[in-house]
Amino acid sequence: MFNHFRKELDWGGRKLILETGKIARQADGSVLARLGDTIVLCTAVGVKTAKPGQDFFPLTVNYQEKAFAAGKIPGGFFKREGRPSEKETLVSRLIDRPIRPLFPEGFRNEVQIVATVLSHDMENDPDIVALIGCSAALTLSGIPFFGPVGAARVGYIDGEYVLNPTLDQMKGFQLDMVVAGTAEGVLMVESEAHELSEEVMLGALEFAHASFQPVIQAIIELAEHAAKEPWALPEPAPEVAALKARIDELARTSIAEGYKEQQKAARYEKVGAAKKAAAAALTAEGLDADKAKGMFKDLEADIVRNAILDTGLRIDGRDTKTVRPIIAEVGILPRAHGSALFTRGETQALCVATLGTGQDEQIIDSLEGESRSHFMLHYNFPPYSVGEAGRMGSPGRREIGHGKLAWRALRPLLPTKADFPYTMRVVSEITESNGSSSMATVCGTSLSLMDAGVPLKRPVAGIAMGLIKEDRGFAVLSDILGDEDHLGDMDFKVAGTEAGITSLQMDIKITSITFEIMKVALAQARDGRLHILGEMALGLSGARGDVAATAPRITIINVPKEKIREVIGTGGKVIREIVESTGCKIDIEDDGTIKIAATSEEQSQAAIDRIRGIVAEPEIGVIYNGKVVKTAEFGAFVNFLGTRDGLVHISELAQARVAKTTDIVNQGDAVKVKVIGFDDRGKVKLSMRVVDQATGEDISDKVGAKGGGRPRDADAA
């Protein structure tokens, strides 16, 4: 019944298994990919005909994690998987980026890739398994695809590269890098590093590329047995060449003139007018102007790319290595805890940092279990940033991806929670964009955190590199414009400090690039990064000495673990009352660490005094402030040390004989009491007669009582 094929590979000490022909047989391509006990079902389906007039390639990739893969039931009211998590979105992008360049130029048929995590062994991350499985499914499907693609994760542990480290091995990592590519070269890189050198990063790329070659070979061998017949691609219509030639005649000169305009808006206006005029001429000649849309882009690319290779000068007049003018400003929002406006050319990011407490941490519910994050970075790209009017809604894949890239760049430089017990959130609002707003976010976030008083180890900056590669040579471009990104061959983002790289992301739009080009790009990026750090230092060179006056002040105290229950109280009654009465936020950890956040010293001290009063043990001979909570015929019960009650016997209420308790005290009275002992049940015995109620002085000697006390204010106990 099943036409089942299986390919097994010993890969880095673990078995990688690719199977097809048993599950999802109606998909064009279907592969069950397995590494250890992590299993991902990957499918590829393509539509045989393109929609008429469609001028883009409609590829969608959906990576989805099922809760049953980890033996879990989803949380929430509906108890089923809902909108994609941040990780699902990021992995979908991770798969999309290396496979998209490998479809034929001009291919416009809709293709959908779905990767479903069926099992997670808590050792092998499903992302690499999914990427390999999707590459294999496409290779088997018959859909035009110039693959296959291989992928690997590389760790750097104790000076050694590690292939596909487990989740446990990645704790305390120095490098987490995912690399994908073909047999010829690398197509995609995503990484987070702890200030590693360019040499170490390049070595990791080479290590990964060599490591996934056996995977590519395994996919090829599986395809030899199980691949479907390749689709026949339609031959270009004879009139296409003639149409391209006519467009070149009509528009080359005017478009080239438009690209001499260095200001973005003016350039777009001139180039747009040139294309509109050429389209009108085509229509007047009876030619199909709609078919010419993609041809205009090809013409623009030819003009821009060859101008750079011929002259060494770019659209805005810069050479290949110069970074656009930078202005770095901090403290621009008076009520924010930290703020920065980073402007580089026509790209601008307004980054705002907010400090919170442990209660503000993000709770992440994933297949690996529940975790908490005390650093969040949210990136927003409103339409006005590029002079457009468009739909605004929840963050898209691009916004999530750019935010995560900047998050990775900053995270290695953050202080530990023990050193800086704040939750940190940064929002980056892109207010202008003309190239690499994600790297502007890295720079602006670094400045805003330092402005908020976050003690970063070192400032972090980022730069985007581009590439123009033709048969006659190549040019690496520093700090690329938006047009250079669209019309170029590479988007290579590098972030880091003066000491090394913290994040590297690369996407290639051609089949691959050489390691020699990457080496040049990394060296040029380092020079650019150091220049940007110097410009940032003019705005703020290091973290401020203290957090902003508007930020909460967090004080940490420690109490015995056995006292935590008393601080919390039954059903949280005690801690709620302290929070309500003092206005503080209070976090209590299982080890007895208590973090108190307040906007004033008075609030903080009041909460500290209350908590210390609860956990303190009464000492014989010590005088405390107290409050009468109940009266009886035989004496008065007095609350002191927060939650501690003791009895003042009627004989200890005053120096003279007392006939009735309420002749001396009533419920609610504030009194001063001295601990004179404990009864057989451990209850505290108190005295008022040996304490001067006006001054709090111990007058035991004057009234003939034994023992001496030292005055102590219960609120400071």
SEMI-623660 format. One record per residue (C-alpha): residue in three letters; x, y, z. Coordinates in steps of 0.2 Angstrom, whole numbers, plus 2048, in hexadecimal, padded with zeros to 3 digits. Last residue first. Layout:
residues N
ALAXYZ;...
***
This chain:
residues 717
ALA8428E893D;ALA8408FA936;ASP82E8FA939;ALA8308F194A;ASP83A900950;ARG8478FA95D;PRO84A8FF96E;ARG8578F4977;GLY8508EA986;GLY8578E6997;GLY8538D89A2;LYS8498D79B3;ALA83C8E39B8;GLY83E8F09C6;VAL8348FE9BF;LYS8429099BC;ASP84E8FB9B6;SER8418F69A9;ILE83F9079A2;ASP843903990;GLU840913986;GLY833913978;THR83292697A;ALA81F92997E;GLN81A917983;ASP82991598F;VAL82B90398F;VAL82B8F799F;ARG8188F89A1;MET8158F398F;SER81A8E1990;LEU8198D2984;LYS8188BF985;VAL81A8B7974;LYS8128A6971;GLY81E897970;ARG81288B977;ASP81A88A988;ASP81A89D98A;PHE8278A9982;GLY8308B798A;ILE8328CA98E;VAL8308D197D;LYS82D8E497F;VAL81F8EE979;LYS81B8FF972;VAL80990396E;ALA7FE90995F;ASP7EC907964;GLY7E08FE958;GLN7D68F4965;ASN7D78FE976;VAL7E4900983;ILE7E6906995;ASP7D490699D;THR7D08F998F;THR7D98EC999;LYS7CF8EE9A9;ALA7D58EF9BB;VAL7E78F39B7;ARG7F38F49C6;ALA8009019C3;GLN8108FF9B8;ALA8058FC9A9;LEU8008EF99D;GLU80B8E19A3;SER7FE8DB9B1;ILE7F18DA9A3;HIS7FB8CE999;VAL8028D5989;LEU8008C797D;GLY8098C596D;ASP8058C695B;ARG8118C594C;THR80B8C993A;GLY8158DA937;LEU8228D9945;PHE8158DE952;ASN8038DA955;VAL7FD8DD967;PHE7F08D2970;ALA7EA8DA980;GLY7E88D4992;PHE7DE8C899D;GLU7CD8CF99A;ALA7D08D0987;THR7D58DC97A;LYS7D98D9968;VAL7E48E095A;VAL7EF8ED964;LYS7FC8F3959;GLY80F8F195B;ASN8208FA95B;TYR82D8EF962;ILE8398EF971;VAL8468E1972;GLY8498D7982;ILE8458C697B;GLU8478C6968;PRO8388C395D;GLU83C8BB94C;ALA83D8C593C;VAL8348BF92D;ILE8258C992E;GLY82E8D9934;ARG83A8D7926;ILE82C8D7919;ARG8238E6920;ASP8348F0921;ILE8388EB910;ALA8278F1909;ALA828902912;GLN83A90490C;SER8359018FA;GLN82790E8FB;GLU83291B904;GLU8409198F7;SER83491D8E9;THR82E9148D8;ALA82D9038E0;ALA8338F28DC;ILE8378E58EA;LYS83F8D58E5;ILE83F8C78F2;THR84B8B98F2;GLY8468AA8FD;ASP84B89C8F2;ASP83A89A8EB;GLU8398AB8E4;ILE82E8B98EA;ASP82A8C88DE;ILE8238D88E6;LYS81C8E78DD;CYS81B8F68E8;GLY80C9028EC;THR80F9018FF;SER7FE8FC905;GLU7F88F28F6;VAL8088E88F5;ILE8098E5907;GLU7F78DF908;ARG7F98D48F9;ILE8088CC901;VAL7FF8C8911;LYS7EF8C1909;GLY7F88B68FC;GLY7EC8A88FF;THR7F18A6911;GLY8018B1913;ILE80E8B5906;VAL81B8BB913;GLU8178AD91F;ARG8198A0911;ILE8298A790C;LYS8308A591E;GLU83789391C;LYS84189990D;PRO84A8A5919;VAL8498B7912;ASN8548C0905;ILE8538D2900;ILE8548DA8EF;THR84F8EC8EB;ILE8488F18DA;ARG8469038D6;PRO8389058C9;ALA83C9118BA;THR8369238BA;ALA8469298C2;ALA8509208B4;VAL85C9128B9;ASP86D9168C0;GLY87F9198BA;ARG87A91B8A8;ALA87F90E89C;GLY88E911890;SER89391C882;LEU88492787F;GLY880932870;LEU89293486A;ALA89592286E;MET88891D861;GLU893925853;GLY8A291A85A;LEU89890B85A;ILE89390E848;HIS8A590F843;LEU8A98FF84C;ARG89A8F6843;GLY8A08FD832;ASP8B18F6834;ARG8AB8E583A;ALA89F8E482B;GLN8AD8E681F;ALA8B68D8827;LEU8A68CD827;ALA8A28D1815;VAL8B48CD80F;LYS8B38BC818;MET8A28B9811;ILE8A88BC7FF;GLU8B68B0802;PHE8AA8A3809;THR8A28A37F8;ILE8908A87F5;SER88189D7F1;THR87289B7E5;ILE86E8AD7E4;LYS8628B77F0;ILE86D8B37FF;ASP8678B7811;MET8738B9820;GLN8708BD832;LEU87E8BF83F;SER87D8C3851;THR8888C7860;ILE8988CA856;GLY8A88D085F;ALA8B18DB86B;GLU8AC8EC864;THR89B8E6866;GLY88F8DC85A;ALA8838DB84C;VAL8858D583A;LYS8778D582D;PHE87B8CD81C;ASP86D8D080F;MET8748C97FF;ASP8728CA7EC;GLY86C8DC7E9;LEU85D8E47E1;HIS8528E47F0;ASP8608E77FD;GLU8688F47F3;ASP8578FD7F1;GLY8558FD804;LEU866904807;ILE8748FA80C;ASP8808FE81B;SER8908F7813;LEU8908F0802;VAL89A8E17FC;ALA89F8E27E9;PHE8A18D47DD;GLY8A98CF7CD;ARG8A88CC7BA;ASP89B8BE7BC;GLU8908C97C7;LYS88E8CB7D9;ILE8878DA7E2;LEU8878D77F5;GLY87F8E0804;MET8848E3816;ALA8798E8824;ILE8808EF834;GLY87D8ED846;ALA8838F5856;VAL8858EF868;PRO88B8FA877;ARG8958F0884;LYS8928E6894;LEU8808ED895;PRO87D8F58A6;VAL86A8F98A3;GLY86990C8A9;ALA85A91089E;ASP86591A892;MET87090A891;LEU86090188B;SER85B90F87F;LEU86D90F877;SER86E8FC874;THR85C8FC86E;GLY86090A861;CYS86F90185A;VAL8668F0859;THR8578F9852;ALA861902844;MET8678F0840;SER8558EA83E;SER8518FA834;SER85D8F4827;GLY85A8FF817;ASN85090E814;SER84390F822;GLU83D91D82D;THR83391D83D;ILE83790B842;GLU830909853;SER83B8FE85E;VAL8338F986E;VAL83F8F387C;ARG83A8E988B;MET8458E589A;THR8408DB8A9;TYR84B8E18B7;PRO8568D88C4;PHE8668DF8BE;ASP8758D58C5;ALA86B8C58CA;LYS8618C78BA;THR8718C68B0;PRO8778D58A6;LEU8738D6894;LEU8818D5887;PRO87D8C4880;ARG86B8CA87E;LEU86E8D9872;ALA8718D1861;ARG8648C3864;TRP8578CF868;ALA85B8D9858;LEU8598C984E;LYS8498C5857;GLY8418D6853;HIS8458D4841;GLY83D8C3840;ILE82D8C984A;GLU82B8D883F;ARG82E8CE82F;ARG8228C0834;GLY8148CD837;PRO8108D7847;SER7FE8D984B;GLY7F58E7841;MET7F88F6836;ARG7F28F6823;GLY7FB902818;ALA7FE915814;GLU81091780D;GLY81E922810;VAL82B915815;SER82A917828;TYR81791C825;PRO813909823;PRO817905835;PHE8268F9839;ASN8258F484B;TYR8338EA854;HIS8308E3865;LEU83F8DE871;MET83C8D4881;PHE8488D088E;HIS8438C789F;SER83E8B8896;ARG8358AA89F;SER83489789B;GLU82688A899;GLY82A87A891;GLU834874882;LEU824873878;SER82288687B;ASP819891888;ILE8238A188A;ILE81F8AC899;GLN8258BE896;GLU82B8C68A5;ASP8218D48AC;GLN81E8CD8BD;GLY8318CC8BF;THR8328DF8BF;GLY8328EC8B2;LEU83D8F78A8;THR8388FF898;ALA843903889;VAL83E90E87A;CYS84690D869;LEU84291A85B;ALA84A91384C;GLN84F91D83C;THR85591882B;GLU85792681E;GLY869928822;ARG86C920833;THR861927841;PHE860920852;LEU85492785E;ALA856921870;SER84C91E87F;GLY84D918891;HIS8419178A0;ALA835921895;ARG82D93089D;PRO83793E895;LEU839936884;ILE84993C87B;GLY855935887;VAL86192F87A;GLU867935868;ALA87292D85B;ILE87493684B;ILE87D92C83D;PRO88293082B;ARG88292281F;VAL890914820;THR89E915813;LYS8A590480D;THR89E9027FB;ASP8A09147F6;ARG8929207FA;GLY88892A7EC;ASP8779267F2;ILE8749197E5;ARG8859117E7;LEU8979157E0;GLY8A49097DC;THR8A390F7CA;ASP8A19007BF;LEU89B8F37CC;ILE88F8FF7D4;ALA8889057C4;ASN8868F37BE;ARG87C8EF7CD;VAL8708FE7CC;ILE86D8FD7BA;ASP86A8EA7B9;ALA85F8EA7C8;GLU8548F87C1;LEU8538EE7B1;ASP84E8DE7BA;LYS8418E87C4;PHE83A8EF7B4;MET8388DE7AD;GLY82E8D87BC;LYS8218E57B8;ALA8228E27A5;LYS8148D57A4;ASP8078E27AA;ALA80D8EE79C;ASP8068E278E;LEU80B8E977D;GLY7FF8F3772;GLU80C90176E;ALA80290D778;THR802900787;LEU815900785;ALA817913785;ALA80C914795;ALA81790779D;ALA827911799;ALA81F9217A0;LYS81A9187B0;LYS82B9107B2;ALA8349217B0;ALA8279297BC;GLY82B91C7C9;VAL83E91E7C7;LYS83C9317C9;GLU8309307D8;TYR83A9227E1;ARG84A92C7DF;ALA84193C7E7;ALA83B9327F5;LYS84C9297F8;GLN8589387F7;GLN8679347EC;GLU8609377DB;LYS86C92F7CE;TYR8609207CE;GLY85392B7C5;GLU86092D7B7;ALA86291B7B5;ILE84F9197B4;SER84E9267A7;THR85C91E79C;ARG85690C79E;ALA84490F79B;LEU83E90F789;GLU84C905781;ASP84E8F9790;ILE83B8F6790;ARG83C8F277D;ALA8498E5780;LYS8408DD78E;LEU8308DC783;ALA83A8D4775;ALA8418C7780;VAL8308C4787;GLU8288C3776;PRO82E8B1773;ALA8258AB782;PRO8308A4790;GLU82F891790;PRO82388A79D;LEU82B87F7AA;ALA82886D7A9;TRP8258667BB;PRO8328597C1;GLU82C8477C2;LYS82A8427D4;ALA83983D7DF;ALA83982D7E8;HIS8488227E4;GLU85582F7DD;ALA84D83C7E9;LEU8528327F8;GLU8648327F2;ILE8648457EF;ILE85D848800;ALA86B83D808;GLN8788477FE;ILE871857805;VAL872850816;PRO88484A813;GLN88885C80F;PHE88186381F;SER891863829;ALA89C86B81C;HIS89187A81B;ALA89087B82E;PHE8A387A831;GLU8A5888824;LEU89889382C;ALA8A089083D;GLY8B1894837;LEU8AA8A5831;MET8A38A8842;VAL8B38A484B;GLU8BD8AF83F;GLU8B28BE840;SER8B48BD853;LEU8A78B8860;GLU89E8C486B;HIS8928B8873;ALA8898B1864;GLU8788B085D;SER8758AA84B;GLU86B8A883B;VAL8738A482B;MET86C8A181A;LEU87189C808;VAL88389480B;GLY88C88C7FC;GLU88E8807EE;ALA8868707F6;THR87787B7FB;GLY87488680A;ALA86E88781C;VAL87688D82C;VAL86F88F83D;MET87B89684A;ASP87A89685D;LEU88B89C864;GLN89389E875;PHE88689287E;GLY882893890;LYS87488688D;MET87688087C;GLN87C86F881;ASP86B86C88A;LEU86287087A;THR86C864870;PRO87B86A865;ASN878867852;LEU88B86784E;VAL89786D85B;TYR8A5879857;GLU8B2879864;GLY8BA88786E;ASP8B188287E;ILE8A0881876;TYR89C889865;GLY88C88385F;VAL88787F84D;ARG87587B846;ALA874873835;ALA86B875825;GLY86B86D813;VAL862873804;PRO85D8697F5;GLY85B8727EA;PHE85887B7DA;PHE8458797DC;PRO8388777CE;ILE82A86D7D7;GLY82C85B7D4;SER8288577E6;LEU83784D7EB;THR84385C7ED;LEU8368667F5;ALA833859802;ALA845857805;SER84886A808;CYS83986A814;GLY84085C81E;ILE85186481F;LEU849874825;ALA83E86B831;VAL84C861839;ILE85687183C;ASP847879844;PRO84286A84F;ASP84F86D85C;ASN85785D861;GLU857859874;MET84585B87B;ASP84084C871;HIS833855867;SER82684B85D;LEU81A85084F;VAL82086184A;THR81786683A;ALA82086E82C;VAL81587581E;ILE81C87C80D;GLN810884801;VAL8148897EF;GLU80A8957E4;ASN8108957D2;ARG8198A57CD;PHE82A89F7C7;GLY8338AD7BE;GLU8448A87C4;PRO8448967C9;PHE8438927DB;LEU8538917E5;PRO8528A27ED;ARG84389E7F7;ILE84A88E7FF;PRO85789680B;ARG84B8A4812;ASP83B89A814;ILE84188D820;LEU84889A82D;ARG8398A582A;SER82D89782F;VAL83989483D;LEU8378A6843;THR8248A5842;GLU82389484B;LYS82E89C859;GLU8248AB85B;SER8148A085D;PRO80889E84F;ARG7F68A1852;GLY7EC89385B;GLU7F0881860;ARG7E287A86A;LYS7DC87A87C;PHE7CE887878;PHE7CF890889;GLY7E289288A;GLY7F088588C;PRO7F487887F;ILE7F5866885;LYS80785F886;GLY81084E881;ALA81E858878;ALA818854867;PHE80685586D;ALA80886886E;LYS80986985B;GLU816875854;GLN81487D844;TYR81F883836;ASN81688B828;VAL81F890818;THR81689A80A;LEU81D89E7F9;PRO8138A97ED;PHE8208AE7E0;PHE81C8C07DA;ASP8158C87CA;GLN8048BF7C9;GLY7FB8C47B9;PRO7F28B47B7;LYS7F38A97C6;ALA80189C7C4;THR7FE88A7BF;LYS8028797C6;VAL80087F7D8;GLY80D8787E4;VAL80D86D7F3;ALA81B86A7FF;THR81A86080F;CYS82585D81F;LEU82085282D;VAL82D85583C;ILE833849848;THR83F84B857;ASP84383B85F;GLY85583B859;LEU854845849;ARG84584183E;ALA83E84782E;LEU82E841827;VAL82E847815;SER81F84B809;GLY8208527F8;ASP8128567EC;ALA8068537FA;GLN7F98457F8;ARG805838801;ALA804841812;ILE80C83381B;LYS813823814;GLY81D827804;THR82C83080C;GLU83982E81A;LEU84883881F;ILE85283282E;LEU86083B836;LYS869830843;ARG874838850;GLY887839852;GLY889848848;TRP87E84183A;ASP87D82E837;LEU87182E828;GLU861824824;LYS857826814;ARG84681E813;PHE83A81A805;HIS828814807;ASN81C8107F8;PHE80E80C804;MET800800800;
***
